[in-house]
Amino acid sequence: MAKAKPEPPPANGPPAADTAASAAEADALTVSWWQPFAAHLALERRYSVYTLRNYQQAFVDFVAWRRASLGDAGRGRELDGLTPRVMRDFVIEAQGRFGRRTLHNHASGLRAFFKYWQRQGRVEKNPLVGLVLPKLEKRLPLFLTEAQMKLLLTGPQRLLENGTESPFIAWRDRLAMELLYGAGLRVSELVALDYGSLEADATLARVLGKGKKERLCPLGKVAAGVLAKWRREFARDTAPDAPVLVDVHHRRLSPRTVQLMLKRYLALAGLPLDLTPHKLRHSYATHLLNAGADLRLVQELLGHASLNTTQVYTHVTVARLREVYDKAHPRA
């Protein structure tokens, strides 16, 4: 049983989460339980804001479910008496509200949450240890073919030539997509890119990825050329701490702006609108492997901590492997 021990709330921590319960009760749980854990993730583990947001959603959802199942008599004791049976009931109910991948993500956040408090001595056992989750469906990463990528990347130039877009926006948008595809950047890494992150010849970028791990990303000749033109003709500030990608007011772009930008060019190219900036990163990895790049090199370029994460791309390159075999093997 996970038995909670009383602990005074810390003086500082991330802002409280909103829940459907009363503000006072929500704040008490958030301050006492969530904030110390969130501070640990942000300051010691150096997790991204996106992971923190997802883990907080898992915490809020679980507390709301537990509160509803206990009723008024359980107010303030939502995190007491948690057993594997309770967590199994939660998973069964949550399957009706979440997809399997979201459920796995929530369970991962809660598992880390209780593991942290177990180490702190506030919880006796982690109630998620040994919990069986529904199997994830195997999904291959979506990606664009080289021909589709070429069509997508010509979008800004086409709008510029027909007079429907300004040179500033057209070259800015082209640079954003060239960096996503040419350097394999995550959208968060793209918008965080400063001029100080670029090497002297602007063909390499130092990127701070997940877990604040730094890696070197080659930009490629095309992306480097577009970057040079952008910097020379459109950038107002190129100081080391100045953002590379900016809006018309020369403020740093947001990830949402990049997502909407991509949808515009997907529509122009007649491609599915549900493709995200991350799919350009998938395309980057797939095209590298198709061209014969070493899997561990691709792992390094993507900034994956585990080779298992990168290996998913090998499933979409079977056709290329067969082609190489047919051409090279004497008995093929």
Secondary structure, DSSP 8 states (H G I E B T S, - for coil): -B--------S--S-----SS-HHHHHHHIIIIIHHHHHIIIIIS---HHHHHHHHHHHHHHHHHHHHHH-GGGTT-TTSSB-HHHHHHHHHHHTTTS-HHHHHHHHHHHHHHHHHHHHTTS-SS-TTTT---------------HHHHHHHHTHHHHHHHTTSS-HHHHHHHHHHHHHHHHS---HHHHHT-BGGGB-TTSSEEEEE-GGG-EEEEE--HHHHHHHHHHHHHT-S--STTSBSSB-TTS-B--HHHHHHHHHHHHHHHT--TT--HHHHHHHHHHHHHHTT--HHHHHHHHT-SSHHHHHGGGGGGHHHHHHHHHHH-TT-
